[in-house]
């Protein structure tokens, strides 16, 4: 794949939030183009917190001049300090140092609510689950001088749009597998799709034809399909998180909105209430709240949520995301019973879905876990190349501006400083010791991530 091809794929994997004055381009080749614009308007204009999709504290920090202050959390500062190196991890930010925003005040650095949740609730919960009693999560403050040539737009990487990139990378690295292994892998992922056509056809009918489907059977069919198509767990999670953050009218949500922040505690509490073992280890392929439990779960985390409206919304939103993120652009899959279930033909129609399936399958497939690090490293190299071409210093999670922001570890001559910090009872951070740490453009091996052994990158949903 040449630079131009890779550039286009990575450009398409980013969401651009630059201006509400410029309408989204429509393409006659994409039957979902008008729907995409309609969803943008619906979310921004017809939800209580929709204004935060364009105007928020994260975007203020990214588009401003001067310095960025970011929080990174680790439980292995001693080991990291001995090495003098901090490595990025994969996941929703592809190959970044996972952080959350900080705001400088006269009383110290105020944490974004995402940062405060990770530092004070999620990280301690995971250490307790591991039975670790000899260490505590340590906050690190990064101060980054934004170079004058840095990209002033708002381009966030959307990990749900990485399917074609996964497929392209596999096509370059598949010869690490034997011929029989490649055949088995292809048969496996095609079989997963073939046995999931009931749900895919339903989602396509809702997205393309406006078919009305009742929430209960739709969510039950979704629940049954997630084990075969793990990426659906990620789509489900993002749709529920989006709904909670945009529709909550609780006092806490309103207070955070005044600060320019979406309320991340909502989906965090919802996730850990239903899946307590996910603390520190976001395996969203396991996100499967039972349809009959969903309403109670949503009310448990926020009593202001209209659960009937939420269920109907999820049918429409998940169907749209399936069509927009998992089907090939311009393809409207129809007549599923006429499909020839061969890898190349399915890839032409459902290439992004196959890419997501392959990427996840390789984690446990035969000998490939030994090579999996190089798959994600290859992906990170492409991302760093795109970010450097665009002069993006701090990529962020572009599914929506939750507050998940990274540091591009490959940016040339990045000017930054790192401090260990303490936090006070008011939730402010105070730098206490400057550290001699270097950010290295090399992914930490997956066996060392998610609080395993050496170092922990603050948890984030990893790409499927």
SEPANU-124824 format. One record per residue: residue in three letters; z, x, y of N, C-alpha, C in turn. Coordinates in steps of 0.1 Angstrom, whole numbers, plus 2048, in hexadecimal, padded with zeros to 3 digits. Layout:
SEPANU-124824
ALAZXYZXYZXY
...
end
This chain:
SEPANU-124824
UNK8008087F480080080080080980C
UNK7F68078157F680F8217FF80A82C
UNK80081283780A80F841808801847
UNK7FB7FD8497F97F18507FD7E5847
UNK7FA7E683A7FF7DB83180E7DA831
UNK8157E682F8237E582F8297E083D
UNK8227E48488277E08558267D1856
UNK81B7CB8518197BC8528247B5849
UNK8267BA83D8307B483583E7B483B
UNK8427C084184F7C18478507B9854
UNK8457B885C8457B08678477A1863
UNK84179D85884278F85485078D84E
UNK85779784A86579684586F795850
UNK86B79685C87579586787378786E
UNK87E78387487E77787C88077C88B
UNK87777789387777B8A187D7708AA
UNK8887738B188F76A8B988D76C8C8
UNK8827728CC8817788D988176E8E4
UNK87A7638E387975A8EF87674C8EA
UNK87D7428F187A7348EE86E7308F6
UNK86A73890085E734908851736901
UNK85173E8F78447408EF8457388E3
UNK83C72E8E183C7268D583872E8C9
UNK83E72B8BD83A7328B182C7308AE
UNK82473A8AA8167398A781473089B
UNK80A72789B80771F8907FA724889
UNK7FA72387C7EE7288757E971D86C
UNK7DC71A86E7D57108667D6714857
UNK7D87218547D87258467E6722840
UNK7F071F8487FD71D84380170E845
UNK80270683B8056F883C8136F6841
UNK81C70084182A6FF84582C703853
UNK82170885A82370D868829703871
UNK8246F787182A6ED87A8386E9876
UNK83B6E98698486E68658526F1869
UNK84D6FD86985670886D85A70687C
UNK85070388485370189285C6F5894
UNK85A6EA88C8626DE88D8716E1889
UNK8736E987E8806ED87A8876F5885
UNK8806FF88B88670689688B6FD8A1
UNK8836F38A58876EA8B08936E18AB
UNK8926DD89F89D6D48998AA6DC899
UNK8AA6E88948B76EF8938BC6F38A1
UNK8B36F68AA8B86FB8B78BC6EF8C0
UNK8B56E48BF8B76D98C98BF6CD8C3
UNK8C06CC8B68C66C08B18D26C38A8
UNK8D86CE8AA8E56D18A48EF6D58AE
UNK8FC6D28AC9066D58B69076E48BB
UNK9046ED8B29056FB8B68F77028B6
UNK8EC6FA8B78DF7008B68DC70A8C1
UNK8E27088CD8E07118D88E37208D5
UNK8EC7228CB8F072F8C78E67368BF
UNK8DB72F8BB8D07368B38C873F8BC
UNK8C973D8C98C17458D38CA74C8DD
UNK8D57478E08DE74D8EA8EC74F8E3
UNK8EF75B8E08FB75E8D990076C8DC
UNK90C76F8D891277C8DB90A7888D4
UNK9057858C88FE7908C18F17938C8
UNK8EA78A8CD8DD78C8D48E07928E2
UNK8EB78E8E88EF7948F58F17A38F3
UNK8F87A78E88FA7B58E68EE7BD8E3
UNK8E57B78DA8D97BE8D68CF7BF8E2
UNK8CE7B58EA8C47B68F58C97BC902
UNK8D57C09028DB7C690E8D87D590F
UNK8DA7DB91A8D97E991C8E67F0919
UNK8E57FD9168F28049148F6806906
UNK9038039039098068F690B7FA8EE
UNK90A7FC8E190E7F38D791B7F78D0
UNK9247EE8CE9317F18C79317E88BB
UNK9327EE8AF9317E78A293D7EA899
UNK9417E189194C7E38879467E5879
UNK94A7EF8729477F18649557F285D
UNK9567EC8519627EC8499617F483D
UNK96A7FC83A96A80482D978804827
UNK97980681A98780881498781780F
UNK97E81F81297D82C80C97B837817
UNK98283682298083F82D98384D829
UNK98D85082199085E81D985864816
UNK97F85D80C97386380596786580E
UNK96585B81795A85C82095C86882A
UNK96886982F96B874838969882832
UNK96D88382596B88F81E95D89381D
UNK95488981A94688C81993F88D827
UNK94588783194088783E93387F840
UNK93087683692486F836927860833
UNK92085783A920849837912845833
UNK91183F82890483A82390282B825
UNK8F68278288F38198298F281381B
UNK8F280681B8F17FE80E8E57F580F
UNK8E17EF8048D67E58048DD7D8807
UNK8D67CD8048DB7C08078D37B9811
UNK8D97AF8188D27A78228CD7B082E
UNK8D37BB8308CE7C483B8C67D0835
UNK8C27CF8298B87D78228BD7E6820
UNK8C07ED82B8C47FB82A8CB7FF836
UNK8D67F883A8DD7FA8468EC7FD844
UNK8F280284E90180284E9057F4853
UNK90B7ED84A90E7DF84C91A7DE856
UNK9187D68619227D586C9227C7871
UNK92C7C587B92C7B98839307BD891
UNK92C7B589B92D7B88A993C7B98AE
UNK93E7C28B894B7C38BF9487C18CE
UNK9517BB8D59507BA8E395B7C18EA
UNK9577CA8F39617D28FB9697C9905
UNK9767C990597E7C290E9897CC914
UNK9917C791E99B7D09239A77D1919
UNK9A77C890F9B27C99059AD7CF8F7
UNK9A27D58F899C7DB8EC98F7D58E8
UNK98A7D78DC97E7D18D79817C48D0
UNK97B7BA8D597C7AD8CF9727AC8C3
UNK9777A88B896E7A68AC9677998AC
UNK95A79A8A895278E8A595978789A
UNK95977A89996077388E95C777880
UNK94F77B87E94B78087195378D86E
UNK95479687895C7A287696A7A0873
UNK97079687A97F79487798178E86A
UNK97878686597978085797878B84D
UNK96E79484E96D79E8449797A8844
UNK97E7AB8509897B58519967AF84D
UNK9997A38519A679E84F9A8795842
UNK99D79083D99E78783299678B825
UNK98978E82798079081C98379E815
UNK9847A881D9867B68189947B7811
UNK99F7B28179AC7B28119AC7AA804
UNK9A579F8049A47967F899E79E7EC
UNK9937A57EF98C7AC7E59957B87DF
UNK99B7BF7E89A47CA7E39AF7C47DB
UNK9B57B97DF9BF7B27D79BA7AE7C9
UNK9AE7A97C99A87A57BC9A67B17B3
UNK9A37BD7B99A27C97B09AF7CF7AD
UNK9BA7CA7B39C77D07B09C97DD7B7
UNK9C17DF7C29C27EC7CA9CE7EA7D4
UNK9D87F37D39E47F17DC9E67FE7E4
UNK9DE8087E29E08157E99D78177F4
UNK9D080D7F89C780E8049C480180A
UNK9C08018179BD7F581E9B07F6824
UNK9A97EB82899C7EC82F99E7F283C
UNK9957FB83F99680384C98A7FF855
UNK98D7FB8619827F886B97D805871
UNK97080687296A81187996280B884
UNK96381189095B80D89C95081789E
UNK94481189E9388198A19348168B0
UNK9328218B792D8208C591F8268C5
UNK91581E8C89078228C89018228D6
UNK8FC82D8DA8F482D8E78E68288E4
UNK8E381D8EA8D58178E88CB8208F0
UNK8C18268E98B782E8F08AE8258F9
UNK8A982B9038A182390D89581D906
UNK88F8238FC88381E8F58868148EA
UNK8938118E88968078DD8907FA8E0
UNK88C7F38D58867E68D58907DC8DB
UNK88B7D58E68947CC8ED8927BE8E8
UNK8897BB8DF8887AE8D98927AC8CE
UNK8917A08C889B79C8BE89479A8B1
UNK8937A48A988C7A389C8977A5891
UNK89979B8898A379C87E89C79B871
UNK8A17A386889B7A385A8A0797853
UNK89878F84C89C78484589A787836
UNK8A578982F8A478E82189D783818
UNK89D77781C89676C81488776E815
UNK88277681E87477882086F785819
UNK87778B81187479880B86C7977FE
UNK86978B7FA8637897EC8567917EA
UNK84D7907F38407987F28437A77F2
UNK84C7AB7FA8507B97FB8557BE7ED
UNK85E7B67E78637B97DA8577BA7D0
UNK84E7B17D18437B17C783A7BD7C9
UNK8377C17D682F7CC7D98367D97D4
UNK8427DA7D68497E77D28497E87C3
UNK84C7DC7BC84B7DD7AD83D7E17A8
UNK8337DD7AF8257E07AB8237EF7AC
UNK82B7F67B58298047B683280C7AC
UNK83D8067A884780D7A0847808791
UNK83E7FE78E83F7F878083C802775
UNK83680D77883381676D83E81F769
UNK84A81D77085682276B85A81B75E
UNK85580F75C85780874F84C80A745
UNK84F80973984480A72F83B7FD72F
UNK8307FE7288277F372882E7E6722
UNK8357E871883C7DC7128477D771B
UNK84E7E07228587DB72C8517D3737
UNK8467D873C83F7D174783B7C4742
UNK8357C37368317B673183D7AD730
UNK8487B172A8547A97298597A4736
UNK8597AD74085E7A974D85579E753
UNK8487A075283F796758841788750
UNK84278974384477C73C85177673F
UNK85B77E742868778745868771752
UNK86377775D86377076A85976476A
UNK84E76576484575A76384B74E75C
UNK852752751859747749864740752
UNK86B74875A87574276286F73876C
UNK86373C77285C73277B857726773
UNK85172876884B71D76085671375D
UNK86271875986C70F755874709761
UNK86F70C76D87670777986D6FE782
UNK8616FA77C8586F278485D6E4788
UNK8666DF78186B6D17858716D3793
UNK8796DD79587F6DF7A28756E37AD
UNK86D6ED7A98636F27B38596E77B7
UNK8556DE7AE84C6D37B18546C97BA
UNK8606C77B88686BD7C08696C37CE
UNK86D6D07D086E6D67DD8616D67E4
UNK8566D87DD8496D87E38456CA7E8
UNK8496C07E18466B37E584D6AF7F1
UNK85A6B37F28626B07FE85C6B880A
UNK8596C58088556CD8138476CA818
UNK83D6C880F82F6C681382C6B7815
UNK8326AE80E82E6A080E838697815
UNK84469D81884E69481E85468A814
UNK85368D8078596847FD8686837FF
UNK86D6777FE87B6757FE8826777F1
UNK88B67F7F08936817E38A26807E6
UNK8A96787DE8B76777E18BE6847DF
UNK8C96867E68D06937E68D66967D8
UNK8DC68C7D18E368F7C58DA6957BA
UNK8CF68E7B78C66947AC8BF6A17B1
UNK8BC6A27BE8B66AF7C38C06BA7C1
UNK8CD6B97C58D66C37C48DA6C67B5
UNK8D96BC7AD8DC6BE79F8D16C7798
UNK8C46C379C8B96CB7978B96D979C
UNK8BD6DB7A98BF6E87AF8C96F07A7
UNK8D46EA7A48DF6F079C8DA6F578F
UNK8D26ED7888CD6F077B8C36FB77B
UNK8BC6FD7878B17077888B671578C
UNK8C17157938C67227998C772D78E
UNK8CD72A7828CD7357788C073B775
UNK8B57337758A87397728A273F77E
UNK8A473A78A89F7407978AA7437A0
UNK8B174F79E8BD7527A58BB7527B4
UNK8AF7557BA8AD7557C88B07477CE
UNK8B073C7C68B472F7CB8C272F7CF
UNK8CB7377C88D97377CD8DA73D7DB
UNK8D27467DE8D274C7EC8CD7427F6
UNK8C273B7F38BD7317FC8C77257FE
UNK8CD7217F38D87177F38E371B7FD
UNK8E87277FB8F372C8038EF72D811
UNK8E37328148DF7338228DE726829
UNK8D971C8228D770F8278E570882A
UNK8EE70A8218FB70482390370B82E
UNK90271982F90872083A90271C847
UNK8F571B8488EE7178548F3709858
UNK8F46FF84F8F86F28529066F2858
UNK90F6F985191D6FA85691E700864
UNK91870B86691971287391370A87E
UNK90870387C9016FB8869076ED889
UNK90D6E787F9126DA8809216D8882
UNK9296E38809376E188293B6DF890
UNK9446D68929496D38A09596D58A0
UNK95E6DD89796C6DF8979716E78A3
UNK97E6E78A69836EE8B29806FD8B0
UNK9827038A597F7118A39707148A5
UNK96770C8A095970E8A295670D8B1
UNK95B7038B89587018C695E70D8CE
UNK9697138CB96F71E8D296672A8D0
UNK96172C8C39587388C194B7368C8
UNK94672A8C99397278D093A72B8DE
UNK9467298E494872D8F294773C8F4
UNK9497448E99487528E993A7578E5
UNK93174D8E29247508DE9237548CF
UNK92C74E8C692C7528B892B7468AF
UNK9227468A592273C89A92F73F892
UNK93473488C94173588593E73A876
UNK94074687493D74C86694874885C
UNK95474586195F74285895C736850
UNK95372D85595072184D94A724840
UNK93F72C84093872E83394073882A
UNK94874183195074A82995B742822
UNK96273982996C731822966728817
UNK95B72381A95471A810950722804
UNK94B72E8069477377FB95373B7F2
UNK95E73F7F89697447F19727397EB
UNK97172D7F19787227EC97271E7DF
UNK96571F7DE95E71B7D295C7267C8
UNK95A7327CD95873E7C496174A7C9
UNK96E7497C69777537CB9747617C7
UNK96D7637BC96A7717B795F7777BF
UNK9597707C894E7767D095377F7DB
UNK96077F7DE9657877E99617967E7
UNK95979B7F19557A97F09497AB7E7
UNK9447A17E09397A37D79307967D8
UNK9287957E191F78A7E39147897D9
UNK9167837CE90C7807C49087717C6
UNK8FF76F7D08FC7617D38F375A7C9
UNK8EF7617BF8E875B7B48F27527AC
UNK8FF7547AE90974C7A890E7407B1
UNK90773F7BC90C7347C69067277C1
UNK90F71F7BA90B7137B49167087B5
UNK9197047C19236FA7C291E6ED7BC
UNK9266E77B39216DB7AC91E6D07B6
UNK9136C97B490F6BE7BD91B6B47C0
UNK9226B17B592D6A77B79396AD7BF
UNK9396BA7C09446C17C79406C57D5
UNK9346C47D992F6CA7E69366C37F2
UNK9366B67F293C6AF7FD94B6B37FF
UNK9526B37F59616B77F69626C67FB
UNK9596CE7F69596DC7FA9566DE809
UNK94C6D780E9496D781C9546D2825
UNK95A6C78209666C18289726CA827
UNK9736D181C97F6DA81B97F6E5826
UNK9736EA8299726F58339706EF841
UNK96B6E38439696DD8509696CE84F
UNK9736C88549746B985396A6B285D
UNK9646B986695B6B386F94D6B186A
UNK94A6B785E93D6B685893A6A8852
UNK92F6A385592A69684F92369A842
UNK92A69883792569D82A919695825
UNK91768982890B6828248FF68882C
UNK90168A8398F66908418F369E83B
UNK8FD6A58388FB6B38338F36B3826
UNK8F66AA81D8EF6A98108E06A6812
UNK8DD69D81B8CF69981E8C86A5825
UNK8CF6AB82E8CA6B78358C66C282B
UNK8CF6C48218CD6CF8178C06CD80F
UNK8BD6C080C8B16BD8048A56C280C
UNK8A46BE8198996C28218986D1824
UNK8A46D78278A46E582B8A16EE81F
UNK8A76EB8148A56F48088966F3804
UNK8916E68048836E480087A6EC809
UNK87C6EC8168746F482087570381D
UNK88270881B88371681887D71A80B
UNK87D7128018767157F58677177F7
UNK86170E7FF85370E80285071A80B
UNK85871C81585572681F85873481A
UNK86273681286674480E861748800
UNK85E73E7F785B7417E984D73F7E5
UNK8457377ED8377347EA82F73D7F2
UNK8237417ED81A7497F5815741801
UNK81374880C80E74281880173B816
UNK80072F81A7F37278197F272080B
UNK7FB7238027FA71D7F58037107F5
UNK7FD7057F08056F97EE8046F67DF
UNK80E6FB7D880D6F97C980D6EB7C5
UNK8036E77BE8016D97B97FD6DA7AA
UNK7FD6CF7A47F96CE7967FF6D978D
UNK80C6D978D8136E478680F6E4777
UNK80C6D97728096D87647FB6DF761
UNK7F36E276B7E66E87697E86F876B
UNK7F46FC76E7F570B7717F3713765
UNK7EC71E7667EA72875C7F673275E
UNK7FF73375480B73A756809749752
UNK80175075B7FE75E75A803765766
UNK80877176580F77777080777877D
UNK7FA77D77C7F277F7887EF77278F
UNK7EC7687877E975B78D7F5755794
UNK80175678D80D7507938117587A0
UNK80E7657A081176E7AB80976A7B7
UNK7FD7657B57F47617C07FA7547C7
UNK80174C7C08067407C58157417C9
UNK81C7487C182B7497C382F7587C4
UNK8277607CA82B76E7CB8397717D0
UNK83D76B7DB84B76E7E085676A7D6
UNK85475F7CF85E75B7C585E7667BA
UNK85276A7B58527747AA8587817AF
UNK8567857BB85C7917C186B7907C0
UNK8717857C587F7847C58857847B6
UNK87E77D7AD88277D79F88278B799
UNK87779279C8767A07968817A979C
UNK8837A87A988D7B17AF89B7AF7A8
UNK89E7A27A68AB7A079F8AB7A3791
UNK8A07A078A89F7A377B8A17B2778
UNK89B7BA78189C7C977F8AA7CE77E
UNK8B37C77848C17CC7848C77CE776
UNK8C27C676D8C77C675F8BD7C7755
UNK8B07CA7598A57CA7508A37D8749
UNK8A67D873C8A47E47348A97F173A
UNK89F7FB73C8A38077428A3807751
UNK89E7FC75789B7FC7658A77FE76E
UNK8B37FA76A8BF7FC7738C080B777
UNK8BB81476E8BC8227728B282577D
UNK8A881D77F89E81F78A8A1816796
UNK8AA80C7948AB80279E8AE8087AC
UNK8B68137AC8BA8197B98AD81D7C0
UNK8A38227B98968267C088E81B7C5
UNK88F80F7BE8898037C388E7FF7D1
UNK89B7FF7D28A17FB7DE8A08067E9
UNK8A08137E489E81E7EE88F81D7F3
UNK88681A7EB8788187EF87780D7FA
UNK87E8027F787E7F78018847FB80E
UNK88F80380D89680781988D811821
UNK88681A81A87D82382187281B829
UNK86D81082386380882A86A801836
UNK8767FC83487D7F584087F7FF84B
UNK88480B84788781585287A819859
UNK86F81A85286381E85885F813862
UNK86080685E85D7FB8678667FB873
UNK8737FC87187D7FC87C87B808886
UNK87881388087581F88986881D891
UNK85E81788B85281489285480A89D
UNK85D80189B8607F78A586C7FB8AE
UNK8728078AB87E80C8B38898028B2
UNK88C7FD8A68977F48A38A37FD89F
UNK8AD7FD8A78B98058A48C37FD89C
UNK8C47F189F8CE7E98988C87DC893
UNK8C37DC8868BE7D08808C97C687E
UNK8C57B987D8CF7AF87A8CA7A5870
UNK8D379D86A8CF7948608C8788867
UNK8BB7878658B377D86C8B276F866
UNK8BA76D85B8BA75F8568BF756860
UNK8C975A8678CE7548748D875E87A
UNK8DA75D8878E376788D8F276588B
UNK8F676887E90476687A90D771881
UNK90777D88390F78888890E79487F
UNK90679387490479E86B8FA7A8871
UNK8FE7B48748F67BD87B8F77CB875
UNK8EC7D38748ED7E086E8E97EB877
UNK8EB7F78728E78038798DC809871
UNK8D080B8788C58118718C882086F
UNK8CA8248628CF8328608C483C861
UNK8B78388638AC8418648A7843872
UNK8AE83C87B8A883D8898A984B88E
UNK89F85189489F85F8988A98618A4
UNK8B186B8A28BA8708AC8C38658B1
UNK8C885C8A88D18528AC8DE8578B2
UNK8E28528BD8ED8578C48F984E8C2
UNK9028528BA90E8498B691A8528B4
UNK92684B8B59338508B293B8468AA
UNK94484B8A294C84389995A84689B
UNK96283B89B97183C89C977833891
UNK98283988C98B83088499382888E
UNK99681B88A99C8128949A880B88D
UNK9B18068969BC7FE8929BA7F0899
UNK9BF7E68929BE7D98999CC7D389C
UNK9CD7CC8A79DA7C78AB9DB7B88A7
UNK9E77B28AB9EA7A58A79E179B8AE
UNK9DA79E8B99D17958C09C37968BA
UNK9C179F8B09B47A08AA9AB7AA8B1
UNK9B07B28BA9A87BC8C09A97CA8B9
UNK99E7D18BA99D7DE8B499F7E98BE
UNK9A67F48BA9A87FF8C39A480C8BC
UNK99B8148C29978208BB9A382A8BC
UNK9A58318B09B183A8B09AD8488AC
UNK9A284A8A699E8588A198F8588A0
UNK9888628A797A8638A697786B899
UNK96D86789196A86D88495D874885
UNK95C87F87D95088787C948882870
UNK94287687293A87086892B87086B
UNK92387286291487186390F86685B
UNK90685E8618FF8548598F285A853
UNK8F18588468E685E83E8DC85483A
UNK8CF85783C8C584D8388C284E829
UNK8CC84A8218CB84A8138D483F80D
UNK8CF8358068D782A8018E28307F8
UNK8EE82A7F98F982D7F08F48267E3
UNK8F782D7D78F38277CA8FA81A7C8
UNK8F48117C28F98037C09078037B9
UNK90980D7B091680E7A99218117B2
UNK91E8167BE92981A7C892A80F7D3
UNK9238047D29237FA7DC92C7EF7D8
UNK92F7E57E19377DA7DE9447DD7D9
UNK94A7E77E09587EC7DD9597F27D0
UNK94F7F87CA9507FF7BE95280E7C1
UNK95C8147BC95F8227BC9608277CB
UNK95682E7D09568367DB95882F7E9
UNK94F8267EC94E8217F994A8127F9
UNK94E80C80394B7FD8049447FA811
UNK9387F48109317EF81C9367E181D
UNK93A7DD82993F7CF82A9357C6824
UNK93A7BB81D9327B38159287AB81C
UNK91C7AA8169117A281B90979C810
UNK9037918128FA78C8078EF796804
UNK8EE79A7F88E37A37F48D679B7F1
UNK8CB7A17F48BF79B7F18BD7987E2
UNK8B778D7DF8B77897D08AD7927C9
end
